[in-house]
Amino acid sequence: MTSPPPDPTEVRFDGPWQHFDVRAGGLRFHAVESEQSVADRPLVLLLHGFGEFWWTWRHQLPALTAAGYRAVAVDLRGYGDTDKPPRGYDGWTLAGDTHALIRALGHSSASLVGHADGGLVCWATATLHPRAVDRVVVLSSPHPRALRQGALFNSEERTAFLAPFLHNQLPRIGERRLTRGDGAFVEEYFTERSGRAWRETPDFAEAITRNRLAIQIPGVAHCSLEYRRWAFRSQFRPDGWRFMELMNKRLDHPFLALRGREDDYILDSLMAQSREWSRDFDYRVISGAGHFLHQEAPSAVNAAILGHLDR
């Protein structure tokens, strides 16, 4: 007899933080901030990547709060305990979600920190809603145009990125792949893309347990794949062409781009090439870390983030 799927509220783990709901853009978002958070401090919004949820920022929340910021991590549309609408996973809507969240949290602007897919949301928000964004930190997340060019013209990047990306385009098959075996895909995914040092720690084991739970929440597998399905299918449709044209703008926001040296999924060339779309672009490589560098090397990543925000 199989056990019932987890309830979305099961991602509201106890800890030195507080959980709350935010109504923004017609959706209810689950958000988390440290217990010592102060609402009138500068806002830093933390946006997670594919196959994750708010908990990926557990090491950044206390560090940012202690440094004098209001750090808020959210479950993105379709993830964790946030609403899971059937549509809205295009670049415009996701940027609109971020803009609406900043306003709903009582701020006119925020600094954005995003990992992987969350970083792509950062690029889109800074481009489409520039006045709402102060500074940006992207982790393992090149500019969308750099990512497209790399997947098309760089054979090494195409081998690393395109095959698993295309596999997720298949309806139902992708969802079953993510959820079968109690979310065993998550362990494979994290193991393949993380650095060796982190894989041998209790923190890694806990990350696997937490994320395997979260991917099994009803609707999460489908919604998380919809991000990637739109990103691929839109390349062949007018809406995708328009989005990429809008994204072809050099931004004035200060950007910090971070990549783990052992990341074989997002290559160095893509991150470096992203400087074409920012007038103020600082790119750094974090040693001893792979694709999940903010979890693998939190001290180094936190120091880089705080240095960028305080600059």
ROTIKOL-190818 format. One line per field, with one value per atom (N, C-alpha, C): residue number from 1; residue in one letter; atom name; x, y, z. Coordinates in pm, whole numbers, plus 50000, padded with zeros to 5 digits. Layout:
BEGIN
num = NUM ...
residu = a ...
atome = CA ...
px = X ...
py = Y ...
pz = Z ...
//
This chain:
BEGIN
num = 1 1 1 2 2 2 3 3 3 4 4 4 5 5 5 6 6 6 7 7 7 8 8 8 9 9 9 10 10 10 11 11 11 12 12 12 13 13 13 14 14 14 15 15 15 16 16 16 17 17 17 18 18 18 19 19 19 20 20 20 21 21 21 22 22 22 23 23 23 24 24 24 25 25 25 26 26 26 27 27 27 28 28 28 29 29 29 30 30 30 31 31 31 32 32 32 33 33 33 34 34 34 35 35 35 36 36 36 37 37 37 38 38 38 39 39 39 40 40 40 41 41 41 42 42 42 43 43 43 44 44 44 45 45 45 46 46 46 47 47 47 48 48 48 49 49 49 50 50 50 51 51 51 52 52 52 53 53 53 54 54 54 55 55 55 56 56 56 57 57 57 58 58 58 59 59 59 60 60 60 61 61 61 62 62 62 63 63 63 64 64 64 65 65 65 66 66 66 67 67 67 68 68 68 69 69 69 70 70 70 71 71 71 72 72 72 73 73 73 74 74 74 75 75 75 76 76 76 77 77 77 78 78 78 79 79 79 80 80 80 81 81 81 82 82 82 83 83 83 84 84 84 85 85 85 86 86 86 87 87 87 88 88 88 89 89 89 90 90 90 91 91 91 92 92 92 93 93 93 94 94 94 95 95 95 96 96 96 97 97 97 98 98 98 99 99 99 100 100 100 101 101 101 102 102 102 103 103 103 104 104 104 105 105 105 106 106 106 107 107 107 108 108 108 109 109 109 110 110 110 111 111 111 112 112 112 113 113 113 114 114 114 115 115 115 116 116 116 117 117 117 118 118 118 119 119 119 120 120 120 121 121 121 122 122 122 123 123 123 124 124 124 125 125 125 126 126 126 127 127 127 128 128 128 129 129 129 130 130 130 131 131 131 132 132 132 133 133 133 134 134 134 135 135 135 136 136 136 137 137 137 138 138 138 139 139 139 140 140 140 141 141 141 142 142 142 143 143 143 144 144 144 145 145 145 146 146 146 147 147 147 148 148 148 149 149 149 150 150 150 151 151 151 152 152 152 153 153 153 154 154 154 155 155 155 156 156 156 157 157 157 158 158 158 159 159 159 160 160 160 161 161 161 162 162 162 163 163 163 164 164 164 165 165 165 166 166 166 167 167 167 168 168 168 169 169 169 170 170 170 171 171 171 172 172 172 173 173 173 174 174 174 175 175 175 176 176 176 177 177 177 178 178 178 179 179 179 180 180 180 181 181 181 182 182 182 183 183 183 184 184 184 185 185 185 186 186 186 187 187 187 188 188 188 189 189 189 190 190 190 191 191 191 192 192 192 193 193 193 194 194 194 195 195 195 196 196 196 197 197 197 198 198 198 199 199 199 200 200 200 201 201 201 202 202 202 203 203 203 204 204 204 205 205 205 206 206 206 207 207 207 208 208 208 209 209 209 210 210 210 211 211 211 212 212 212 213 213 213 214 214 214 215 215 215 216 216 216 217 217 217 218 218 218 219 219 219 220 220 220 221 221 221 222 222 222 223 223 223 224 224 224 225 225 225 226 226 226 227 227 227 228 228 228 229 229 229 230 230 230 231 231 231 232 232 232 233 233 233 234 234 234 235 235 235 236 236 236 237 237 237 238 238 238 239 239 239 240 240 240 241 241 241 242 242 242 243 243 243 244 244 244 245 245 245 246 246 246 247 247 247 248 248 248 249 249 249 250 250 250 251 251 251 252 252 252 253 253 253 254 254 254 255 255 255 256 256 256 257 257 257 258 258 258 259 259 259 260 260 260 261 261 261 262 262 262 263 263 263 264 264 264 265 265 265 266 266 266 267 267 267 268 268 268 269 269 269 270 270 270 271 271 271 272 272 272 273 273 273 274 274 274 275 275 275 276 276 276 277 277 277 278 278 278 279 279 279 280 280 280 281 281 281 282 282 282 283 283 283 284 284 284 285 285 285 286 286 286 287 287 287 288 288 288 289 289 289 290 290 290 291 291 291 292 292 292 293 293 293 294 294 294 295 295 295 296 296 296 297 297 297 298 298 298 299 299 299 300 300 300 301 301 301 302 302 302 303 303 303 304 304 304 305 305 305 306 306 306 307 307 307 308 308 308 309 309 309 310 310 310 311 311 311
residu = m m m t t t s s s p p p p p p p p p d d d p p p t t t e e e v v v r r r f f f d d d g g g p p p w w w q q q h h h f f f d d d v v v r r r a a a g g g g g g l l l r r r f f f h h h a a a v v v e e e s s s e e e q q q s s s v v v a a a d d d r r r p p p l l l v v v l l l l l l l l l h h h g g g f f f g g g e e e f f f w w w w w w t t t w w w r r r h h h q q q l l l p p p a a a l l l t t t a a a a a a g g g y y y r r r a a a v v v a a a v v v d d d l l l r r r g g g y y y g g g d d d t t t d d d k k k p p p p p p r r r g g g y y y d d d g g g w w w t t t l l l a a a g g g d d d t t t h h h a a a l l l i i i r r r a a a l l l g g g h h h s s s s s s a a a s s s l l l v v v g g g h h h a a a d d d g g g g g g l l l v v v c c c w w w a a a t t t a a a t t t l l l h h h p p p r r r a a a v v v d d d r r r v v v v v v v v v l l l s s s s s s p p p h h h p p p r r r a a a l l l r r r q q q g g g a a a l l l f f f n n n s s s e e e e e e r r r t t t a a a f f f l l l a a a p p p f f f l l l h h h n n n q q q l l l p p p r r r i i i g g g e e e r r r r r r l l l t t t r r r g g g d d d g g g a a a f f f v v v e e e e e e y y y f f f t t t e e e r r r s s s g g g r r r a a a w w w r r r e e e t t t p p p d d d f f f a a a e e e a a a i i i t t t r r r n n n r r r l l l a a a i i i q q q i i i p p p g g g v v v a a a h h h c c c s s s l l l e e e y y y r r r r r r w w w a a a f f f r r r s s s q q q f f f r r r p p p d d d g g g w w w r r r f f f m m m e e e l l l m m m n n n k k k r r r l l l d d d h h h p p p f f f l l l a a a l l l r r r g g g r r r e e e d d d d d d y y y i i i l l l d d d s s s l l l m m m a a a q q q s s s r r r e e e w w w s s s r r r d d d f f f d d d y y y r r r v v v i i i s s s g g g a a a g g g h h h f f f l l l h h h q q q e e e a a a p p p s s s a a a v v v n n n a a a a a a i i i l l l g g g h h h l l l d d d r r r
atome = N CA C N CA C N CA C N CA C N CA C N CA C N CA C N CA C N CA C N CA C N CA C N CA C N CA C N CA C N CA C N CA C N CA C N CA C N CA C N CA C N CA C N CA C N CA C N CA C N CA C N CA C N CA C N CA C N CA C N CA C N CA C N CA C N CA C N CA C N CA C N CA C N CA C N CA C N CA C N CA C N CA C N CA C N CA C N CA C N CA C N CA C N CA C N CA C N CA C N CA C N CA C N CA C N CA C N CA C N CA C N CA C N CA C N CA C N CA C N CA C N CA C N CA C N CA C N CA C N CA C N CA C N CA C N CA C N CA C N CA C N CA C N CA C N CA C N CA C N CA C N CA C N CA C N CA C N CA C N CA C N CA C N CA C N CA C N CA C N CA C N CA C N CA C N CA C N CA C N CA C N CA C N CA C N CA C N CA C N CA C N CA C N CA C N CA C N CA C N CA C N CA C N CA C N CA C N CA C N CA C N CA C N CA C N CA C N CA C N CA C N CA C N CA C N CA C N CA C N CA C N CA C N CA C N CA C N CA C N CA C N CA C N CA C N CA C N CA C N CA C N CA C N CA C N CA C N CA C N CA C N CA C N CA C N CA C N CA C N CA C N CA C N CA C N CA C N CA C N CA C N CA C N CA C N CA C N CA C N CA C N CA C N CA C N CA C N CA C N CA C N CA C N CA C N CA C N CA C N CA C N CA C N CA C N CA C N CA C N CA C N CA C N CA C N CA C N CA C N CA C N CA C N CA C N CA C N CA C N CA C N CA C N CA C N CA C N CA C N CA C N CA C N CA C N CA C N CA C N CA C N CA C N CA C N CA C N CA C N CA C N CA C N CA C N CA C N CA C N CA C N CA C N CA C N CA C N CA C N CA C N CA C N CA C N CA C N CA C N CA C N CA C N CA C N CA C N CA C N CA C N CA C N CA C N CA C N CA C N CA C N CA C N CA C N CA C N CA C N CA C N CA C N CA C N CA C N CA C N CA C N CA C N CA C N CA C N CA C N CA C N CA C N CA C N CA C N CA C N CA C N CA C N CA C N CA C N CA C N CA C N CA C N CA C N CA C N CA C N CA C N CA C N CA C N CA C N CA C N CA C N CA C N CA C N CA C N CA C N CA C N CA C N CA C N CA C N CA C N CA C N CA C N CA C N CA C N CA C N CA C N CA C N CA C N CA C N CA C N CA C N CA C N CA C N CA C N CA C N CA C N CA C N CA C N CA C N CA C N CA C N CA C N CA C N CA C N CA C N CA C N CA C N CA C N CA C N CA C N CA C N CA C N CA C N CA C N CA C N CA C N CA C N CA C N CA C N CA C N CA C N CA C N CA C N CA C N CA C N CA C N CA C N CA C N CA C N CA C N CA C N CA C N CA C N CA C N CA C N CA C N CA C
px = 50085 50000 50088 50067 50149 50100 50194 50159 50103 50017 49961 50069 50051 50151 50157 50270 50283 50193 50151 50075 50170 50128 50218 50269 50190 50234 50351 50385 50497 50632 50637 50764 50781 50688 50699 50776 50902 50985 51009 51017 51051 51198 51228 51366 51370 51485 51499 51445 51325 51262 51111 51042 50896 50837 50726 50657 50536 50510 50392 50351 50229 50177 50175 50201 50198 50106 50008 49920 49980 50013 50078 50040 49999 49968 49859 49767 49658 49689 49809 49848 49884 49880 49930 50069 50169 50306 50342 50408 50464 50601 50622 50747 50805 50936 51007 51110 51119 51224 51269 51385 51439 51353 51358 51279 51319 51446 51495 51477 51405 51389 51314 51354 51291 51239 51111 51044 51098 51150 51191 51338 51403 51538 51533 51646 51648 51612 51524 51474 51568 51595 51667 51574 51534 51441 51520 51500 51577 51489 51533 51454 51528 51467 51532 51529 51598 51607 51519 51538 51461 51481 51369 51375 51401 51391 51418 51295 51312 51209 51279 51206 51265 51383 51379 51476 51618 51634 51767 51848 51779 51845 51863 51860 51870 51999 52108 52236 52245 52166 52174 52081 51966 51869 51931 51996 52051 52167 52250 52365 52320 52222 52172 52100 52025 51954 52052 52155 52255 52330 52338 52409 52323 52197 52112 52013 51988 51892 51766 51658 51538 51542 51584 51596 51469 51408 51284 51304 51287 51292 51149 51119 50984 50986 50875 50849 50794 50862 50816 50682 50617 50491 50505 50413 50412 50494 50565 50653 50606 50650 50631 50489 50468 50334 50278 50334 50279 50172 50079 49976 50038 49962 50010 49911 49905 49813 49859 49769 49807 49892 49898 49976 50044 50123 50192 50340 50400 50540 50630 50580 50656 50736 50833 50923 50853 50752 50682 50609 50536 50457 50546 50654 50744 50811 50848 50902 50794 50672 50561 50536 50552 50539 50639 50762 50866 50837 50798 50763 50647 50545 50429 50467 50558 50602 50672 50757 50828 50727 50627 50524 50443 50404 50320 50394 50526 50606 50628 50574 50580 50700 50765 50885 50863 50934 50928 51034 51140 51246 51314 51392 51464 51587 51682 51792 51747 51785 51742 51861 51838 51938 51868 51919 51852 51948 51906 51986 51919 51996 51948 51822 51708 51585 51546 51573 51546 51633 51754 51840 51787 51729 51669 51552 51479 51372 51432 51548 51616 51651 51711 51745 51619 51510 51387 51327 51329 51271 51351 51483 51567 51547 51517 51498 51359 51257 51119 51066 51124 51080 51204 51280 51411 51405 51300 51294 51268 51221 51192 51314 51425 51543 51661 51727 51845 51973 52001 52118 52075 52160 52126 52246 52217 52316 52257 52326 52280 52382 52333 52418 52387 52488 52471 52360 52353 52242 52288 52327 52367 52247 52273 52167 52095 51961 51887 51941 51986 52039 52174 52256 52383 52357 52255 52222 52174 52091 52043 52159 52245 52358 52451 52473 52559 52501 52369 52305 52304 52299 52293 52430 52529 52656 52778 52764 52876 52850 52926 52899 52914 53010 53029 52908 52859 52741 52617 52607 52491 52485 52600 52604 52563 52609 52581 52438 52382 52255 52135 52151 52033 51962 52037 51974 51874 51915 51816 51705 51736 51635 51528 51569 51474 51391 51451 51378 51257 51270 51161 51046 51062 50955 50839 50863 50762 50655 50528 50421 50405 50378 50355 50482 50562 50684 50778 50792 50877 50829 50698 50643 50669 50647 50672 50819 50905 51049 51085 51024 51057 51004 50890 50824 50839 50878 50884 50991 50968 51064 51074 50961 50960 51056 51057 51141 51288 51318 51458 51533 51462 51526 51606 51553 51619 51758 51769 51901 51997 51950 52034 52077 51981 52004 52107 52090 52183 52321 52324 52451 52532 52466 52534 52591 52525 52562 52629 52650 52717 52863 52942 53081 53099 53213 53237 53234 53289 53301 53165 53070 52937 52864 52883 52810 52842 52950 52990 52949 52863 52825 52682 52651 52512 52421 52474 52393 52341 52422 52378 52267 52285 52183 52050 52058 51935 51872 51954 51901 51827 51880 51815 51679 51676 51551 51445 51484 51388 51335 51424 51381 51307 51337 51257 51114 51098 50963 50893 50959 50895 50855 50932 50901 50777 50739 50623 50492 50500 50377 50295 50167 50085 50097 50127 50136 50276 50367 50501 50579 50577 50654 50608 50478 50426 50463 50440 50466 50614 50701 50844 50890 50831 50865 50809 50699 50640 50734 50818 50920 51007 51053 51146 51075 50951 50878 50853 50818 50798 50931 51038 51168 51209 51178 51213 51114 50986 50887 50874 50898 50884 50989 51097 51200 51147 51036 50979 50847 50818 50691 50716 50623 50641 50658 50589 50603 50745 50809 50947 51043 51018 51103 51094 50969 50952 51022 51011 51074 51226 51285 51429 51473 51391 51424 51421 51321 51313 51432 51478 51589 51723 51726 51851 51877 51898 51916 52028 52117 52228 52179 52187 52128 52228 52173 52255 52272 52192 52201 52336 52394 52515 52483 52554 52534 52656 52629 52731 52690 52775 52748 52845 52792 52873 52850 52958 52951 53045 53002 53090 53190 53314 53419 53393 53324 53297 53161 53101 52971 52993 52954 52968 52840 52742 52613 52607 52641 52650 52799 52848 52992 53039 53168 53230 53203 53207 53193 53058 52952 52818 52808 52864 52858 52939 53057 53141 53078 53013 52950 52834 52775 52659 52692 52820 52858 52815 52783 52736 52606 52530 52400 52400 52517 52526 52645 52622 52731 52818 52768 52840 52832 52928 52919 53045 53026 53135 53112 53204 53190 53298 53257 53351 53321 53425 53414 53442 53356 53369 53431 53547 53618 53545 53562 53510 53360 53295 53150 53108 52988 52931 52812 52706 52590 52514 52519 52442 52535 52611 52720 52676 52556 52510 52485 52462 52448 52582 52665 52791 52900 52906 53009 52942 52856 52777 52860 52969 53048 53106 53163 53221 53113 53001 52892 52832 52810 52754 52846 52976 53070 53065 53053 53046 52917 52806 52677 52678 52724 52724 52820 52932 53024 52962 52883 52816 52704 52625 52514 52564 52676 52729 52817 52848 52944 52897
py = 49881 50000 50125 50212 50332 50438 50518 50625 50744 50824 50940 51043 51125 51229 51331 51397 51495 51615 51673 51796 51914 52017 52132 52196 52193 52257 52186 52067 51993 52058 52156 52227 52344 52361 52468 52413 52386 52326 52424 52368 52449 52489 52606 52654 52798 52863 53002 53099 53073 53155 53154 53235 53240 53225 53153 53129 53223 53273 53356 53350 53394 53396 53539 53552 53682 53672 53762 53768 53866 53815 53899 53849 53940 53905 53802 53798 53702 53565 53546 53417 53432 53318 53313 53249 53324 53275 53241 53129 53094 53158 53232 53306 53275 53294 53264 53373 53419 53511 53478 53526 53497 53559 53498 53548 53690 53725 53857 53960 53923 54012 54139 54251 54381 54431 54470 54497 54619 54719 54842 54841 54726 54714 54694 54713 54686 54541 54520 54387 54312 54186 54093 53974 53955 53847 53731 53612 53493 53399 53365 53288 53158 53046 52915 52865 52754 52696 52573 52505 52387 52275 52209 52097 52133 52261 52305 52379 52448 52534 52626 52700 52806 52758 52632 52579 52581 52594 52600 52719 52822 52943 52942 52825 52817 52876 52871 52925 53076 53128 53271 53355 53301 53380 53440 53361 53422 53516 53486 53572 53708 53711 53837 53918 53849 53918 53978 53903 53954 54073 54082 54192 54316 54309 54428 54435 54322 54318 54245 54270 54189 54083 53963 53855 53771 53754 53676 53573 53446 53337 53293 53270 53231 53098 53027 52918 52983 52964 53022 52962 53029 52980 52830 52750 52608 52520 52579 52502 52506 52407 52407 52430 52530 52562 52687 52726 52836 52780 52865 52822 52762 52671 52599 52611 52730 52748 52667 52637 52556 52629 52761 52838 52955 53029 53145 53120 53028 52994 53053 53157 53231 53342 53395 53495 53620 53668 53789 53770 53658 53636 53616 53543 53519 53647 53733 53865 53947 53935 54006 53956 53825 53770 53836 53847 53905 54051 54126 54267 54280 54195 54200 54161 54065 54025 54139 54210 54323 54424 54457 54552 54497 54370 54311 54302 54293 54289 54428 54530 54665 54745 54706 54774 54823 54926 54975 54911 54856 54790 54688 54600 54497 54456 54398 54327 54182 54123 53987 53892 53775 53668 53544 53489 53376 53268 53143 53028 52959 52929 52853 52917 52847 52904 53033 53038 53160 53275 53244 53348 53400 53314 53360 53454 53426 53518 53653 53651 53776 53856 53791 53861 53923 53846 53896 54012 54002 54109 54237 54227 54346 54413 54333 54387 54448 54377 54419 54514 54511 54598 54662 54738 54785 54870 54951 55039 54964 54840 54761 54684 54693 54612 54703 54676 54751 54684 54566 54489 54345 54269 54132 54041 53924 53817 53693 53639 53518 53407 53290 53174 53064 53020 52915 52951 53077 53124 53231 53192 53290 53366 53474 53548 53455 53466 53376 53372 53485 53485 53413 53428 53355 53204 53167 53026 52968 53042 52994 52980 53079 53073 52957 52934 52824 52689 52672 52545 52517 52623 52606 52589 52665 52675 52619 52586 52532 52383 52297 52153 52100 52154 52109 52144 52268 52310 52234 52211 52139 51998 51933 51799 51801 51902 51910 51950 52034 52099 52047 52028 52013 51879 51769 51637 51623 51651 51641 51745 51860 51964 51915 51851 51801 51686 51603 51490 51537 51652 51704 51762 51772 51827 51729 51601 51500 51502 51523 51529 51396 51406 51293 51213 51187 51110 51186 51317 51400 51401 51414 51417 51285 51173 51043 51026 51076 51067 51140 51256 51335 51272 51203 51159 51011 50930 50786 50756 50642 50603 50704 50766 50867 50981 51025 51139 51105 50981 50939 51025 51085 51174 51283 51336 51446 51405 51285 51239 51225 51172 51160 51298 51389 51524 51599 51594 51664 51597 51465 51394 51423 51423 51446 51587 51685 51825 51895 51827 51891 51847 51922 51888 51771 51706 51585 51611 51722 51746 51753 51822 51837 51704 51619 51492 51401 51427 51341 51398 51498 51565 51534 51547 51533 51639 51757 51863 51818 51747 51695 51593 51501 51400 51465 51570 51639 51709 51769 51835 51736 51615 51513 51478 51456 51418 51527 51652 51763 51781 51774 51800 51682 51561 51446 51459 51507 51532 51637 51748 51861 51831 51750 51723 51634 51565 51477 51547 51674 51748 51755 51724 51724 51855 51842 51958 52012 51984 52044 51993 51863 51809 51872 51879 51937 52085 52161 52306 52335 52260 52286 52258 52159 52130 52233 52297 52399 52516 52549 52652 52617 52493 52450 52424 52382 52360 52492 52595 52725 52774 52762 52811 52746 52618 52549 52579 52561 52574 52717 52813 52952 52992 52915 52948 52936 52865 52843 52919 53011 53084 53233 53314 53460 53516 53456 53510 53493 53382 53362 53455 53479 53572 53713 53753 53887 53897 53789 53790 53803 53727 53734 53870 53932 54066 54167 54155 54244 54223 54100 54069 54117 54157 54203 54350 54373 54509 54508 54605 54613 54686 54621 54671 54756 54850 54937 54883 54785 54731 54663 54680 54603 54453 54371 54227 54157 54055 53961 53824 53760 53626 53528 53421 53320 53183 53108 52970 52883 52762 52666 52610 52601 52555 52414 52330 52192 52175 52285 52279 52238 52115 52067 52088 52153 52174 52312 52414 52551 52585 52601 52615 52759 52773 52902 53002 52955 53046 53116 53047 53107 53217 53192 53292 53415 53394 53506 53586 53517 53585 53675 53646 53723 53868 53902 54041 54132 54076 54157 54230 54179 54238 54314 54352 54433 54527 54653 54750 54739 54672 54658 54511 54432 54286 54231 54165 54103 53952 53879 53733 53666 53572 53501 53351 53274 53128 53085 53000 52952 52813 52800 52671 52571 52444 52337 52323 52374 52369 52338 52280 52252 52342 52283 52361 52426 52366 52417 52490 52584 52644 52714 52771 52840 52743 52616 52514 52444 52432 52360 52440 52569 52657 52783 52770 52886 53002 52975 53085 53172 53109 53184 53258 53192 53255 53370 53350 53458 53579 53556 53668 53743 53670 53736 53815 53757 53826 53953 53942 54059 54167 54126 54224 54299 54229 54294 54388 54343 54425 54548 54534 54645 54739 54705 54781 54924
pz = 50000 50000 50000 49902 49892 49989 50038 50131 50053 50114 50045 50017 49914 49884 49996 50013 50122 50102 50212 50209 50187 50113 50091 50218 50325 50449 50515 50467 50526 50498 50406 50383 50481 50571 50671 50792 50771 50875 50989 51110 51226 51219 51274 51277 51323 51314 51357 51251 51205 51103 51125 51050 51058 50918 50911 50786 50777 50658 50639 50492 50464 50328 50276 50147 50081 49960 49952 49835 49736 49618 49517 49379 49293 49155 49141 49235 49228 49283 49339 49395 49542 49612 49750 49746 49794 49800 49944 49963 50093 50104 50211 50231 50368 50381 50506 50530 50656 50695 50837 50874 51007 51116 51233 51345 51383 51359 51396 51283 51181 51065 51103 51040 51063 50929 50925 50799 50725 50798 50729 50686 50691 50638 50486 50416 50272 50243 50147 50117 50023 50058 49969 49946 49823 49788 49729 49786 49750 49667 49545 49450 49416 49448 49434 49289 49267 49134 49116 49004 48967 49069 49106 49197 49342 49375 49511 49567 49677 49735 49834 49914 49997 50080 50123 50219 50164 50033 49974 50026 50082 50131 50282 50344 50491 50544 50466 50511 50487 50395 50361 50448 50487 50565 50692 50778 50900 50873 50773 50743 50693 50605 50553 50660 50744 50852 50952 50988 51082 51026 50892 50828 50810 50853 50849 50736 50669 50560 50602 50531 50546 50436 50470 50373 50375 50259 50246 50137 50171 50074 50044 49918 49880 49805 49813 49719 49593 49482 49357 49314 49222 49163 49128 49181 49149 49241 49338 49425 49571 49648 49793 49835 49921 49971 49905 49790 49710 49616 49572 49478 49352 49290 49172 49057 48995 48883 48762 48669 48553 48451 48459 48361 48430 48353 48409 48431 48355 48376 48266 48203 48104 48171 48098 48155 48202 48126 48165 48299 48311 48432 48554 48537 48650 48698 48603 48642 48711 48663 48728 48868 48890 49025 49120 49076 49161 49192 49089 49109 49208 49191 49282 49424 49438 49572 49644 49572 49634 49688 49607 49650 49767 49758 49863 49996 49991 50114 50172 50106 50158 50114 50005 49956 49814 49777 49639 49551 49613 49538 49628 49566 49641 49564 49635 49571 49554 49441 49408 49410 49467 49465 49412 49301 49240 49196 49214 49173 49054 48950 48834 48776 48776 48721 48795 48925 49000 48954 48909 48853 48722 48640 48515 48544 48652 48693 48734 48798 48833 48709 48608 48484 48421 48418 48356 48435 48567 48649 48636 48637 48623 48487 48385 48251 48234 48282 48258 48365 48484 48595 48658 48584 48633 48758 48775 48891 49021 49011 49131 49180 49106 49139 49172 49285 49327 49276 49327 49288 49262 49193 49157 49180 49236 49246 49179 49079 49012 49035 49070 49098 48997 48926 48825 48728 48689 48607 48510 48390 48288 48233 48161 48095 47997 47984 47894 47752 47700 47564 47556 47661 47665 47675 47753 47768 47635 47564 47434 47335 47330 47238 47271 47401 47441 47404 47427 47396 47246 47165 47020 46956 47005 46931 47004 47134 47210 47234 47169 47177 47319 47395 47532 47618 47603 47680 47633 47504 47451 47510 47521 47578 47725 47799 47943 47972 47887 47920 47843 47712 47627 47641 47656 47661 47776 47902 48010 47997 47941 47922 47824 47715 47616 47671 47754 47811 47891 47955 48039 47958 47826 47744 47725 47746 47720 47828 47791 47892 47964 48092 48183 48211 48108 48131 48222 48199 48284 48428 48447 48583 48655 48584 48647 48682 48597 48623 48752 48777 48896 49024 49018 49141 49172 49075 49101 49206 49276 49380 49492 49529 49636 49608 49482 49446 49432 49389 49375 49274 49179 49082 49150 49260 49330 49376 49429 49474 49357 49246 49127 49077 49074 49023 49108 49239 49329 49327 49320 49322 49196 49082 48955 48944 49006 48980 49096 49204 49319 49324 49401 49421 49516 49507 49585 49735 49781 49925 49993 49932 49994 49999 49900 49894 50011 50081 50192 50328 50330 50455 50496 50626 50672 50610 50579 50519 50383 50306 50176 50196 50290 50316 50355 50436 50474 50354 50269 50149 50061 50047 49966 50025 50156 50223 50207 50230 50222 50080 49982 49845 49783 49826 49781 49831 49952 50003 49920 49894 49828 49685 49613 49473 49460 49569 49565 49600 49641 49668 49540 49545 49423 49345 49217 49129 49112 49205 49199 49078 49054 48942 48810 48791 48667 48655 48760 48754 48734 48803 48788 48646 48581 48442 48345 48383 48296 48274 48373 48354 48234 48231 48128 47995 48002 47878 47806 47882 47816 47760 47836 47791 47659 47642 47517 47405 47432 47326 47276 47363 47321 47219 47208 47109 46966 46951 46818 46798 46890 46884 46893 46841 46846 46986 47086 47222 47273 47239 47280 47209 47080 47006 47066 47098 47158 47293 47372 47503 47489 47399 47381 47327 47246 47198 47313 47399 47515 47609 47618 47708 47653 47530 47468 47502 47630 47681 47784 47774 47870 47994 48108 48231 48310 48388 48472 48614 48654 48789 48812 48929 48961 48972 48896 48896 48954 49036 49079 49028 48952 48901 48966 49023 49091 49027 49022 48968 49047 49079 49144 49045 49086 48995 48943 49023 48983 48915 48872 48805 48659 48624 48487 48406 48467 48400 48336 48412 48359 48351 48230 48211 48227 48248 48273 48161 48037 47923 47923 47964 47965 48069 48187 48292 48253 48196 48155 48043 47949 47836 47879 47995 48042 48071 48080 48106 47992 47875 47763 47796 47894 47925 48057 48105 48227 48218 48251 48252 48376 48478 48605 48644 48599 48609 48675 48788 48861 48860 48799 48789 48872 48958 49044 49044 49060 49068 49212 49266 49403 49402 49467 49469 49559 49527 49610 49606 49500 49491 49348 49334 49205 49176 49124 49079 49195 49313 49428 49525 49473 49548 49675 49680 49801 49915 49883 49986 50013 49910 49922 49990 49961 50018 50071 50172 50216 50268 50336 50391 50280 50178 50067 49988 49966 49891 49970 50099 50182 50182 50193 50193 50061 49951 49819 49804 49847 49839 49922 50046 50135 50084 50030 49973 49859 49778 49665 49712 49808 49858 49932 50003 50083 50003 49880 49801 49780
//
